[in-house]
């Protein structure tokens, strides 16, 4: 009966199910009603923490939670590990970060842009990408069991100066490499709002006419050798769920007409930062807490949304002002800590 209870790395840890708890509650718990587990420490020769599950019911399909930039520095890993299932691993000091993640019992979502793309020339294809990948693979293979996702380039159509067709072709080549060498890891891509609306949705389409005579189509630029997709939407006061729905429509169209992306899953990327940057607009702590709850509730309602990936844990320096993540906004951190623990406690 405990198969869905997270095995915590605590010596002498016991778990109890209380009346009205996991076994008694049938409906999933809404974000606003999530509660943190209570911990009682029994002191003796060995301190024994007793954890009382609070009765949260998290749908089985929500399997992962972690922050963008949570692995930018090694010190961040210990901060987020108690309420994350993965950390976002930047490639710098990768050996130390991989070891630290494993020590803390969290998986890694690895950004591979420095391996495959030359940032000095506008994120174009590296001439030595195969050699770079062989060296990277040697570092990653000993930690294969904790690799949750491999990410070739964040916001590829936005960042790369290559043509949309060249980006798509190269991403598919990278996807095949990742699939061959790390078959159990998700192959993930995050798109911008503009990419979904322009490149992937309103861009160049392949036209189809169904046997019933209905006109339909799909974007020829959608990368097909991937199985985990997300789209960011940080501007304004509207939640991004509609953008995820739009991305899903495109993925479904590709699947319907080509058979590709039949196993595609999605992740939601709620805005989790405060800023005076007029590009993004100002949101209060209360609005950011609401945004966090909207993300969780959206994931609950959509079985193909398997991960919540807030942007971002620390401060992020932008051209028009710093973005301050939950690390600097205690009220927002508390909300994400509650959501993250609810997901982490019931996942292997």
Buried (B, 14 or more C-beta within 10 A) or exposed (E): EEEEBBEBEEEEEEBEBEEEBBEEEEEBBEBEEBEBBEEEEEEEEEEBBBBBBBBBBBBEBBBBBBBBBBBBBBEBBEBBBBBBBBBBBBBEBBEEBBBBBBEBBBBBBBBBBBBBBBEEEEBBBBEEBEEBBEEBBEEBEEBEEBBBBBBBBBBBBBBBEBEBEEBBBBBBBBBEBBBEBBEEBBBBBBBBBBBBBBBBBEBEBEEBEEEEEEEEEBBBBBBBBBBBBBBBBBEEEEBBBEBBEBBBEBBBBBBBBBEBBEEBBBBBBBBBBBBEBEEBBEBEBEBBBBBBBBBBBBBBEBEBBBBBBBBBBBBBEEEEEBBBBBBBBEEBBBBBBBBBBBBBBBBE
